[in-house]
Amino acid sequence: MITRLQDINQILGAMDLFRSQMNSMFNNFDRSYSGGRDWSIAETYPRTNLSDMGDNLELIAEVPGVFKEDLQVKIQGNYLEISGTRKPDNPEGYTVHRTERATASFSRSFTLPYEVDAGKVEATLKDGLLTMSLPKSEAAKPRQISIQ
Amino acid sequence: MSENEIVARNEQPGELVHQLPVAAPAVDIYENDAEILLHADMPGVLKDDISVNIDNGKMLLSGTRRLQPGGSAGWRELTDVEFRRTFAVPQSIDVNKVHAELKDGVLRLHLPKSESAKPRRIEIKAG
């Protein structure tokens, strides 16, 4: 009897797995990553993450196939603008079967939650991700308050 | 049968699944006489996290991105993701010579055609 219960559990476990696989199939069925979320209009600006690291803010932007020279970052106070161009990289002498990767210029601006020290901003481009470390200006830094 | 046996149910192998969101990467596909060339956007994916499996006329391309977690979130638009897409590959591809390079988040996959599949110019002899 015990072995039979374990068999049933195993079958139920397999069915759970099957169900979650089916769910993810309908969610993700051939949905192109560049095509935006759900069925909305394709995004033409890079996706970003913003994290608060305490003394600085960290912004990560997704810019695959964009060269360092083709990226511009503008900072003023708490205003940040990323703009750039992705140049077409289609090789010579090939016939084209499919082009899904957009080659266009983009621009995106943000209002950061804090003013940042524009002089100390560091930006690195690696593996198609632009990572920027934005130190908060002195007035915006967290401060320990001693209680009298 | 004691009550304990029903409550203490061991985890079954099939349940130990970590699900990463899956997205199809955007691709460009080119072809010339010598090879088929595929460019795929995979921002943030490291070389070692990419796999290309060709089996029975199907090619599964998969790359996993793992972002460094840290800080408190201001906003989040990109997450850890598995870029996965399956392509039908013609039999004329020489599977042993397939090679790829990854640069700036773009994978360039070369699928050379086998010698017998390359176009050939036939000389016509005067009889």
Chai-1 contact restraints between the chains, C-beta under 6 A:
chainA,res_idxA,chainB,res_idxB,connection_type,confidence,min_distance_angstrom,max_distance_angstrom,comment,restraint_id
A,N9,B,R9,contact,1.0,0.0,6.0,A-B,restraint_1
A,Q10,B,Q12,contact,1.0,0.0,6.0,A-B,restraint_2
A,G13,B,Q12,contact,1.0,0.0,6.0,A-B,restraint_3
A,G13,B,G14,contact,1.0,0.0,6.0,A-B,restraint_4
A,G13,B,E15,contact,1.0,0.0,6.0,A-B,restraint_5
A,A14,B,G14,contact,1.0,0.0,6.0,A-B,restraint_6
A,L17,B,G14,contact,1.0,0.0,6.0,A-B,restraint_7
A,N28,B,V22,contact,1.0,0.0,6.0,A-B,restraint_8
A,D30,B,A24,contact,1.0,0.0,6.0,A-B,restraint_9
A,R31,B,A24,contact,1.0,0.0,6.0,A-B,restraint_10
A,S32,B,A24,contact,1.0,0.0,6.0,A-B,restraint_11
A,S32,B,A26,contact,1.0,0.0,6.0,A-B,restraint_12
A,Y33,B,A23,contact,1.0,0.0,6.0,A-B,restraint_13
A,Y33,B,A24,contact,1.0,0.0,6.0,A-B,restraint_14
A,Y33,B,P25,contact,1.0,0.0,6.0,A-B,restraint_15
A,Y33,B,A26,contact,1.0,0.0,6.0,A-B,restraint_16
A,S34,B,A26,contact,1.0,0.0,6.0,A-B,restraint_17
A,R47,B,E77,contact,1.0,0.0,6.0,A-B,restraint_18
A,R47,B,L78,contact,1.0,0.0,6.0,A-B,restraint_19
A,T48,B,E77,contact,1.0,0.0,6.0,A-B,restraint_20
A,N49,B,R76,contact,1.0,0.0,6.0,A-B,restraint_21
A,N49,B,L78,contact,1.0,0.0,6.0,A-B,restraint_22
A,L50,B,G74,contact,1.0,0.0,6.0,A-B,restraint_23
A,L50,B,W75,contact,1.0,0.0,6.0,A-B,restraint_24
A,S51,B,G71,contact,1.0,0.0,6.0,A-B,restraint_25
A,D52,B,G71,contact,1.0,0.0,6.0,A-B,restraint_26
A,D52,B,S72,contact,1.0,0.0,6.0,A-B,restraint_27
A,D52,B,G74,contact,1.0,0.0,6.0,A-B,restraint_28
A,M53,B,G71,contact,1.0,0.0,6.0,A-B,restraint_29
A,E58,B,G71,contact,1.0,0.0,6.0,A-B,restraint_30
A,E62,B,P43,contact,1.0,0.0,6.0,A-B,restraint_31
A,E62,B,L78,contact,1.0,0.0,6.0,A-B,restraint_32
A,P64,B,D41,contact,1.0,0.0,6.0,A-B,restraint_33
A,P64,B,P43,contact,1.0,0.0,6.0,A-B,restraint_34
A,P64,B,G105,contact,1.0,0.0,6.0,A-B,restraint_35
A,P64,B,V106,contact,1.0,0.0,6.0,A-B,restraint_36
A,G65,B,D104,contact,1.0,0.0,6.0,A-B,restraint_37
A,G65,B,V106,contact,1.0,0.0,6.0,A-B,restraint_38
A,G93,B,N32,contact,1.0,0.0,6.0,A-B,restraint_39
A,Y94,B,Y30,contact,1.0,0.0,6.0,A-B,restraint_40
A,Y94,B,N32,contact,1.0,0.0,6.0,A-B,restraint_41
A,T95,B,E31,contact,1.0,0.0,6.0,A-B,restraint_42
A,V96,B,Y30,contact,1.0,0.0,6.0,A-B,restraint_43
A,H97,B,I29,contact,1.0,0.0,6.0,A-B,restraint_44
A,R98,B,I29,contact,1.0,0.0,6.0,A-B,restraint_45
A,T99,B,D28,contact,1.0,0.0,6.0,A-B,restraint_46
A,E100,B,A26,contact,1.0,0.0,6.0,A-B,restraint_47
A,E100,B,V27,contact,1.0,0.0,6.0,A-B,restraint_48
A,R101,B,A26,contact,1.0,0.0,6.0,A-B,restraint_49
A,R101,B,D28,contact,1.0,0.0,6.0,A-B,restraint_50
A,R101,B,D41,contact,1.0,0.0,6.0,A-B,restraint_51
A,D127,B,G44,contact,1.0,0.0,6.0,A-B,restraint_52
A,D127,B,G105,contact,1.0,0.0,6.0,A-B,restraint_53
A,G128,B,P43,contact,1.0,0.0,6.0,A-B,restraint_54
A,G128,B,D104,contact,1.0,0.0,6.0,A-B,restraint_55
A,G128,B,G105,contact,1.0,0.0,6.0,A-B,restraint_56
A,L129,B,P43,contact,1.0,0.0,6.0,A-B,restraint_57
A,L129,B,G44,contact,1.0,0.0,6.0,A-B,restraint_58
